[in-house]
Amino acid sequence: MSEPAADSKRPRVNVRRPDVMELVSAEVAVHFHSSVVEKLRDRGGRITVGNTTLLLAEQFGFCYGVERAIDLAYASRRVFPENRIFLIGEIIHNPDVNRHLREMGIVSLPWQEMTTCYDQLTEEDVVIVPAFGAPTAFMRKVEEKGCYVVDTTCGDVMKVWRRVRGYAKDGITSIIHGKANHEETRATASRALGEDGGGQYLVVLTLADVDYVCDYIRGGGDRAAFLERFKGSHSSGFDPDVHLSTVGLANQTTMLKSETEEIQRRIRKAVVDRDGGPERFHFFDTICGATQERQDALFDMLKKPMDLLLVVGGYNSSNTAHLVEIAEPELPTFFIRDASCIRSLEEIVHYDLHRREEVVSDYARLFSAERHVTVGITAGASCPNNLIEETILKVFELRGESAEAITGA
């Protein structure tokens, strides 16, 4: 936990006190853990009851960074029972988790722009920094107000920050693979400006974006058109004719690993084509370990025969969306928020990544009671086990099997 502003002369408060964390662990377990999921994991992630088989990916659900962020948020309320507690944006991208925090009286602050809410903070207030981190301007504002700061930023995110700060110090432009309006990318971009604010960055999302940048690296182009295409995705004062001379790749830690690797190959080749060598290209693998594990586990899972796959998680969760992208070409895949999205044997409410909206699909043929059905389930790093359990039980319920039969099995 960060120290309060120097002039407040407050002692450092450690929210991870053993007595506090014992209570927090019990509270978090009640809200988010699942004995059904743990037992199923222990037996290899496979269960067959009647004419239904359910498979769980080898790696899914909460990662260490998410668990730590939630623990610190819960601990903050116990250490500061009477103080106002604020959270910059959302602790993670899961509506169930964020609902619990709201019920604890933790109030979300806007994260996309600085509002008057920040001016109203006082030195008695507690501000939680989410797992994604927060832009430097927001952090400076909170520190100016003398608030207590509980920083839950994921360690993998901070590794990326160290990398882009190093790029800025060495005069290297950061090319960040990510979503320009994602909390983590916004926080990383602010660090890419460096200590003196003179660093430069460019955010790219798609391979089409990257090819456009590569063409410009090789032979230049229409500067105005370039800046218009990447409006809102580059640093102030960014000039492609100047700042693409020496580049370093970084990424939002939850991106699709294979795509980030392809982006690295394409940009490196463009620099080599221009310069004859890769000396002005820099790269460091900054995809988070948990993201890689969940993507790799899904690739392994897709080798097994399945009728459909359910991917459980918040619709604004980047790492969860990439799991959907991996599976969609292989079999019917449904991105669901929770078990309530499986309305009946006839209807599955799910988020369509292409249309960017929730839709209803009719897949009654897959749930036909007369045939054996194999259903796969995986979840992003921000999805708690209780939601996975509810999904498991809902699938079996709609196949005519009771919760008691499943827990007994």
Secondary structure as GFF3:
##gff-version 3
##sequence-region A 1 409
A	DSSP	three_ten_helix	6	8	.	.	.	ID=ss1
A	DSSP	alpha_helix	18	32	.	.	.	ID=ss2
A	DSSP	alpha_helix	35	42	.	.	.	ID=ss3
A	DSSP	beta_strand	46	49	.	.	.	ID=ss4
A	DSSP	beta_strand	52	56	.	.	.	ID=ss5
A	DSSP	alpha_helix	64	79	.	.	.	ID=ss6
A	DSSP	beta_strand	85	88	.	.	.	ID=ss7
A	DSSP	alpha_helix	95	103	.	.	.	ID=ss8
A	DSSP	beta_strand	106	109	.	.	.	ID=ss9
A	DSSP	alpha_helix	116	119	.	.	.	ID=ss10
A	DSSP	beta_strand	126	129	.	.	.	ID=ss11
A	DSSP	alpha_helix	136	144	.	.	.	ID=ss12
A	DSSP	beta_strand	148	151	.	.	.	ID=ss13
A	DSSP	alpha_helix	155	169	.	.	.	ID=ss14
A	DSSP	beta_strand	173	177	.	.	.	ID=ss15
A	DSSP	alpha_helix	183	192	.	.	.	ID=ss16
A	DSSP	beta_strand	201	204	.	.	.	ID=ss17
A	DSSP	alpha_helix	207	219	.	.	.	ID=ss18
A	DSSP	alpha_helix	223	229	.	.	.	ID=ss19
A	DSSP	alpha_helix	240	243	.	.	.	ID=ss20
A	DSSP	beta_strand	247	251	.	.	.	ID=ss21
A	DSSP	alpha_helix	257	275	.	.	.	ID=ss22
A	DSSP	beta_strand	281	283	.	.	.	ID=ss23
A	DSSP	alpha_helix	289	301	.	.	.	ID=ss24
A	DSSP	beta_strand	308	312	.	.	.	ID=ss25
A	DSSP	alpha_helix	318	327	.	.	.	ID=ss26
A	DSSP	beta_strand	333	336	.	.	.	ID=ss27
A	DSSP	three_ten_helix	339	341	.	.	.	ID=ss28
A	DSSP	beta_strand	347	352	.	.	.	ID=ss29
A	DSSP	beta_strand	357	362	.	.	.	ID=ss30
A	DSSP	three_ten_helix	364	367	.	.	.	ID=ss31
A	DSSP	beta_strand	373	379	.	.	.	ID=ss32
A	DSSP	alpha_helix	385	398	.	.	.	ID=ss33
A	DSSP	alpha_helix	403	408	.	.	.	ID=ss34
###
